[in-house]
Each structure stands twice: as structure tokens, then as C-alpha cells.
Amino acid sequence: MACRKTKPLYNPLYKFLFVYNPQAQFQQLTKETISQGLSLLCKTGNKLQYAFVKLNLEDKRLSDITAISSFIYIRFLDLSMNHLSDLSPLASLKDLLWLKVDNNAVSCFERQSFDQLTYLQWLSVAGNRVTDIKGLVGPSLESLNLTGNGIHRMTGFQEDYFKNLVTLDLTGNNLETTNGINLPKLQQLYLARNAIKSLEGLDKLERLTILHLRDNQIDSLDGLNPSMKSLKYLNIRGNAVAEEKALQNLSHVSKTLRALVLSENPLVETSDYRLSVLVILPKLERLDKNPISPDERSDAPHKIGNDEQNEEMSGFTFLT
């Protein structure tokens, strides 16, 4: 099945995002253009000869890169800011380690030959037109950046396809939930500026250390799970957490969490929200922009006592 033609996506995260112009003059890649962008002379795999392994083709107004297929020793390739939708000529670049295709016209990964790039470790396809990741595989991939696309579900992010993925950036997409992800080796997950309403399916992320959820629509932290035993940094700034009881789920990550960002949630209007957080997260080192002060750390246990006393008093009826 071929990729469907889609309209360009506008995302304000990318100030250099391609602006569609039907009169614009795009061109095919030529060997002359390639020769001008080559650098970094290295030994080839057989150690018997040298070849240039780095190629920069950024902003060359390219719509066709067929000519690149004969440059089989390329390891580092920048194709950003062109008008590319077909990446299949890259299939012959078996040694490719690093690939940047930001701000192009890629709408899908089917028939793009990523299954041939078995050594690829770093991939960025930010600011394109991708709506799902069917066809994308990366057995050696460690970092994947899909910021500023139109992806609306996470079901394709499975261990079978990305068994070594450590960093995943899906900032500025159309996700409504975190459900569907299964990447046990993932350590950093960036999901800011989506439309996420609930945290789900995070129980398989045992090695996750960073979870970034700024500017979504989350009002509950129910999805935090005891299996997230490595989480150190959690950013839920600019969401809809309004009630203090929503903080109770932070107890699932209390042993490891060291930094929490809660600002721009309705809850922060509560004067003692910092103490409420410290009661649940006694090992926390930084809350929002400020480190935990010694006074706050010493006051937190007193808040527990005051809360318990208030609960006991609420059970009595006083006669006047």
C-alpha cells in the first residue's frame, strides 16, 4: 500500500517548517550536489580503502534523491528542509547510523525501506506529515524524534520493532492517550503539546527516567504505576490537575522521583501544595523551578500531623 497524499501540517513548534507553494521549483539530486556536501573521510568496512561518510543536503530544494543510492558508505546524512516524500533510495545505505529528515513532506513509512537500515541508531523526522508509524522499524535505533507531526496513537511503538529505543520524542502531535506503548528499554519519553487526557499503559516502562507531559489535558495521575521504578523526572506543567487527591498516585514513584513540575495547574493555587507534595514524595529535590528548602522538608511531617488532627476533629459535632 502506497502512502496517501496529505496536506502539509502546520506546527508552530517548527519555525522553519516547509510552506507549501505549488509554483516552487524543486529538483532532483545530482552527483555534483552530493560532492559539494560530502565530508569526514574514513576507512570503509573492509579497512582497505577510504570514503567520505558524512553528507549534508539540508535545504537543497530536493524532491528526488534517487542519485544517493550509489553512495553506499554514507553513515551520517542530513536531508532536512527539502520536499521529500520518498525515502526508499536510502535502502542501499547499509552503513547509515544517523539520519535527519526534518521539515520535509514524509507522510508515512510504508515502502520507505527502513527495514534495510539495520545499523541506524539516530533518526529525526520532525515537522513532516506523518499520522502513524506503520512500516517504521529500527532494530538498532536508540533515539527517535517525531516532533511536530500528526500522530494520533502509540500502538506502533512495540518492542518487536524498536527493541533498543532509549529516547522517544512525540512532542506536538495529536495523541489523546499514552496507551499502546510497549518499550521496556525506553528511558526518556517526551509527549508535551498533545491532547492527552489520561495516563494509560505505562506499566511496561520500567526503565523510564524522564516523562515530559507539559501542555496536555491531564486531570488525574491514575496512570502512574509502581512498575515505573526508575522515574526521576516528571513534568505535568500546564495541565488540568485541580484536586489534591490526584497527587496520591505520586506515591507509586516516591522512591525514585527527584524532580516534579506542577506549575500552571489549577492545584498550584493552593498555598501549601508544595508541602502536600513533599508529604507524598519525601525524597523530592526540586519542585517546579525551585529546589526543596530545608524549612519545607522539616515542615512536611507537621502537615501530616495537622491533616490527621483535622480528620479526627471533623468526626465531632460541637454544641453551642
C-alpha positions as CSV (number, residue, x, y, z in Angstrom):
1,M,0.0,0.0,0.0
2,A,1.4,3.4,-1.0
3,C,1.5,6.4,1.2
4,R,-1.5,8.6,0.9
5,K,-1.1,12.2,-0.2
6,T,-1.8,14.5,2.7
7,K,-1.9,18.3,3.2
8,P,1.0,19.9,4.9
9,L,0.8,20.0,8.6
10,Y,1.3,23.3,10.3
11,N,3.0,23.1,13.7
12,P,4.2,26.3,15.4
13,L,7.0,24.4,17.1
14,Y,9.0,24.5,13.8
15,K,9.6,28.0,12.5
16,F,11.4,26.5,9.5
17,L,8.5,24.1,8.6
18,F,8.1,23.8,4.9
19,V,5.4,26.1,3.5
20,Y,3.6,24.6,0.5
21,N,4.0,26.5,-2.7
22,P,2.7,24.8,-5.9
23,Q,4.9,27.1,-8.1
24,A,8.1,26.4,-6.2
25,Q,10.9,24.8,-8.3
26,F,12.1,21.6,-6.8
27,Q,14.9,19.5,-8.2
28,Q,16.4,16.0,-8.4
29,L,19.6,15.3,-6.5
30,T,22.7,15.2,-8.7
31,K,26.1,13.8,-8.1
32,E,27.5,17.3,-8.3
33,T,25.3,18.4,-5.4
34,I,26.3,15.3,-3.4
35,S,30.0,16.0,-4.0
36,Q,29.6,19.5,-2.6
37,G,28.1,18.2,0.7
38,L,30.5,15.3,1.4
39,S,32.9,15.4,4.3
40,L,34.6,13.2,7.0
41,L,36.9,10.9,5.3
42,C,37.1,7.4,7.0
43,K,38.1,3.9,6.3
44,T,35.4,1.7,4.8
45,G,34.2,-1.5,6.5
46,N,36.9,-3.7,4.8
47,K,39.6,-1.3,6.1
48,L,41.2,-1.4,2.6
49,Q,40.0,2.0,1.3
50,Y,38.7,5.4,2.3
51,A,35.4,7.1,1.6
52,F,33.5,10.2,2.7
53,V,30.9,9.1,5.2
54,K,29.1,12.4,6.1
55,L,26.7,14.1,3.7
56,N,24.8,17.4,4.3
57,L,21.9,18.1,1.8
58,E,20.0,20.5,4.0
59,D,17.8,23.0,2.2
60,K,18.7,22.0,-1.4
61,R,15.1,22.1,-2.6
62,L,15.2,18.4,-3.3
63,S,12.1,16.3,-4.3
64,D,14.0,13.2,-5.5
65,I,17.1,11.6,-4.0
66,T,17.5,8.6,-6.3
67,A,21.1,9.6,-7.0
68,I,22.1,8.9,-3.5
69,S,21.7,5.2,-3.8
70,S,25.2,4.7,-5.2
71,F,26.9,6.4,-2.2
72,I,26.8,3.3,-0.1
73,Y,29.4,4.3,2.5
74,I,27.4,7.3,3.9
75,R,26.9,7.0,7.7
76,F,25.7,10.5,8.6
77,L,23.0,12.1,6.4
78,D,21.1,15.4,6.8
79,L,18.2,15.8,4.4
80,S,16.2,18.4,6.4
81,M,14.3,21.3,4.8
82,N,13.6,19.8,1.4
83,H,10.4,18.5,-0.2
84,L,11.0,14.7,0.1
85,S,8.2,12.2,0.5
86,D,10.0,9.1,-0.9
87,L,13.0,7.9,1.2
88,S,13.3,4.4,-0.4
89,P,16.6,5.3,-2.2
90,L,18.2,5.1,1.2
91,A,17.8,1.4,1.3
92,S,21.3,0.8,-0.2
93,L,23.0,2.9,2.5
94,K,23.5,-0.1,4.7
95,D,26.1,1.7,7.0
96,L,23.8,4.6,7.8
97,L,23.9,5.4,11.5
98,W,22.4,8.9,11.7
99,L,19.6,10.4,9.6
100,K,17.8,13.7,9.8
101,V,14.8,14.3,7.6
102,D,13.2,17.2,9.5
103,N,10.8,19.6,7.6
104,N,10.0,17.6,4.5
105,A,6.9,16.0,3.1
106,V,7.1,12.5,4.5
107,S,3.5,11.3,5.2
108,C,4.1,7.6,6.0
109,F,6.8,5.0,6.5
110,E,5.4,2.1,4.4
111,R,7.7,1.1,1.5
112,Q,10.4,3.5,2.7
113,S,12.8,0.6,3.3
114,F,13.7,1.4,6.9
115,D,13.8,-2.3,7.5
116,Q,17.0,-2.3,5.4
117,L,18.8,0.3,7.6
118,T,19.7,-2.2,10.3
119,Y,22.5,-0.1,11.8
120,L,20.6,3.1,12.1
121,Q,20.9,4.5,15.7
122,W,19.5,8.1,15.5
123,L,16.5,9.2,13.4
124,S,14.7,12.5,13.3
125,V,11.6,13.0,11.1
126,A,10.3,16.1,12.9
127,G,7.9,18.6,11.2
128,N,6.6,16.3,8.5
129,R,3.1,14.9,7.7
130,V,3.2,11.5,9.5
131,T,0.0,10.3,11.0
132,D,1.0,6.8,12.0
133,I,4.3,4.8,12.1
134,K,3.3,1.7,10.3
135,G,6.3,0.5,8.3
136,L,8.8,2.1,10.6
137,V,11.2,-0.4,12.3
138,G,14.6,0.2,13.9
139,P,16.3,-2.8,15.5
140,S,19.4,-0.6,16.4
141,L,17.5,2.6,16.8
142,E,18.3,4.4,20.1
143,S,16.8,7.8,19.5
144,L,13.6,8.7,17.5
145,N,12.3,12.2,17.1
146,L,8.8,12.6,15.6
147,T,8.0,16.0,16.9
148,G,5.5,18.2,15.1
149,N,3.7,15.5,13.0
150,G,0.0,14.3,13.2
151,I,0.4,11.0,15.0
152,H,-2.7,10.1,17.0
153,R,-2.0,6.8,18.6
154,M,1.0,5.0,20.1
155,T,0.1,1.4,19.2
156,G,3.0,1.0,16.8
157,F,5.7,1.6,19.4
158,Q,6.4,-2.0,20.3
159,E,9.5,-3.9,21.5
160,D,9.5,-6.1,18.4
161,Y,10.2,-3.1,16.2
162,F,12.3,-0.9,18.5
163,K,14.0,-3.2,20.9
164,N,16.9,-0.8,21.7
165,L,15.0,2.5,21.7
166,V,16.1,4.8,24.6
167,T,14.7,8.2,23.7
168,L,11.3,8.9,22.0
169,D,10.1,12.4,21.3
170,L,6.4,12.8,20.2
171,T,6.0,16.5,21.2
172,G,3.4,18.4,19.3
173,N,1.4,15.5,17.8
174,N,-2.3,14.6,18.1
175,L,-2.1,12.0,20.9
176,E,-5.1,11.7,23.3
177,T,-3.7,8.8,25.4
178,T,-0.5,7.2,26.3
179,N,-2.0,3.7,25.9
180,G,-0.4,1.2,23.5
181,I,3.3,1.8,24.1
182,N,5.5,-1.2,24.9
183,L,9.2,-0.3,25.0
184,P,10.8,-1.8,28.1
185,K,14.2,-0.2,27.4
186,L,12.8,3.3,26.9
187,Q,14.4,5.9,29.3
188,Q,13.2,9.3,28.0
189,L,9.6,10.0,26.7
190,Y,8.6,13.4,25.6
191,L,4.8,14.0,25.0
192,A,4.4,17.7,25.5
193,R,1.8,19.7,23.5
194,N,-0.5,16.9,22.6
195,A,-4.2,16.4,23.6
196,I,-3.6,13.7,26.2
197,K,-6.4,13.4,28.7
198,S,-5.3,10.3,30.6
199,L,-2.2,8.3,31.5
200,E,-2.6,4.7,30.5
201,G,-0.4,1.7,29.6
202,L,2.8,3.0,31.3
203,D,3.3,-0.2,33.4
204,K,5.8,-1.6,30.9
205,L,8.2,1.4,31.1
206,E,10.3,0.0,33.9
207,R,13.5,1.9,32.8
208,L,11.8,5.2,32.2
209,T,13.7,8.1,33.9
210,I,12.1,11.1,32.2
211,L,8.4,11.6,31.4
212,H,7.5,15.0,29.9
213,L,3.8,15.8,29.6
214,R,3.6,19.6,29.6
215,D,0.6,21.3,28.0
216,N,-1.8,18.5,27.7
217,Q,-5.3,18.0,29.2
218,I,-4.5,15.6,32.1
219,D,-6.6,16.0,35.3
220,S,-5.6,12.7,37.0
221,L,-2.3,10.9,37.7
222,D,-4.0,7.5,37.9
223,G,-1.8,6.0,35.2
224,L,1.4,6.2,37.3
225,N,2.4,2.7,38.2
226,P,4.7,1.0,40.8
227,S,6.4,-0.7,37.9
228,M,7.8,2.7,36.9
229,K,10.7,2.1,39.3
230,S,13.3,4.3,37.6
231,L,11.3,7.5,37.1
232,K,13.3,10.6,38.3
233,Y,11.8,13.5,36.4
234,L,8.1,14.2,35.8
235,N,6.8,17.3,34.0
236,I,3.0,17.8,34.0
237,R,3.1,21.6,33.7
238,G,0.1,23.3,32.1
239,N,-2.4,20.5,32.6
240,A,-5.7,20.3,34.4
241,V,-4.8,18.8,37.8
242,A,-7.1,20.6,40.2
243,E,-7.6,18.4,43.3
244,E,-5.0,17.5,45.9
245,K,-6.2,13.9,46.0
246,A,-4.8,13.5,42.4
247,L,-1.4,13.7,43.9
248,Q,-1.8,10.5,45.9
249,N,-0.8,8.5,42.8
250,L,2.7,10.1,43.0
251,S,3.3,7.6,45.9
252,H,3.9,4.9,43.2
253,V,7.1,6.6,42.2
254,S,8.1,8.1,45.5
255,K,11.2,6.1,45.9
256,T,12.9,7.4,42.7
257,L,11.3,10.7,41.7
258,R,13.6,13.7,42.3
259,A,12.1,16.5,40.2
260,L,8.5,17.4,39.6
261,V,7.0,20.2,37.6
262,L,3.4,21.1,38.6
263,S,3.2,24.8,37.7
264,E,0.3,26.1,35.6
265,N,-2.2,23.5,37.0
266,P,-5.2,24.7,39.0
267,L,-3.8,22.9,42.0
268,V,-0.9,25.3,42.5
269,E,-3.3,28.0,43.7
270,T,-3.4,26.0,46.9
271,S,-1.0,27.8,49.2
272,D,0.6,24.6,50.7
273,Y,0.6,22.4,47.6
274,R,4.4,22.2,48.0
275,L,4.1,20.6,51.4
276,S,1.3,18.3,50.2
277,V,3.7,17.1,47.5
278,L,6.5,16.6,50.0
279,V,4.4,14.5,52.3
280,I,4.0,12.0,49.4
281,L,7.5,12.5,47.9
282,P,9.9,12.9,50.8
283,K,12.9,12.3,48.6
284,L,12.0,15.0,46.1
285,E,14.8,17.5,45.4
286,R,13.1,20.1,43.1
287,L,9.5,21.2,42.7
288,D,8.8,23.4,39.8
289,K,11.6,25.9,39.3
290,N,12.8,25.8,43.0
291,P,14.7,23.3,45.0
292,I,13.1,21.9,48.1
293,S,14.2,24.2,51.0
294,P,15.3,22.8,54.4
295,D,12.3,24.5,56.0
296,E,9.9,22.9,53.7
297,R,11.4,19.5,54.3
298,S,11.1,19.9,58.1
299,D,7.6,21.3,57.9
300,A,6.2,18.5,55.8
301,P,5.9,16.0,58.7
302,H,4.0,18.6,60.7
303,K,1.5,18.8,57.9
304,I,0.8,15.1,58.2
305,G,0.0,15.6,61.9
306,N,-2.2,18.6,61.2
307,D,-4.1,16.7,58.5
308,E,-4.7,13.7,60.8
309,Q,-5.9,16.0,63.6
310,N,-8.3,17.8,61.2
311,E,-9.7,14.5,60.1
312,E,-10.3,13.4,63.7
313,M,-11.9,16.8,64.6
314,S,-14.2,16.5,61.6
315,G,-15.9,13.5,63.2
316,F,-17.1,15.5,66.2
317,T,-20.2,17.7,66.5
318,F,-19.8,20.7,68.7
319,L,-22.8,22.1,70.6
320,T,-23.1,25.7,71.4
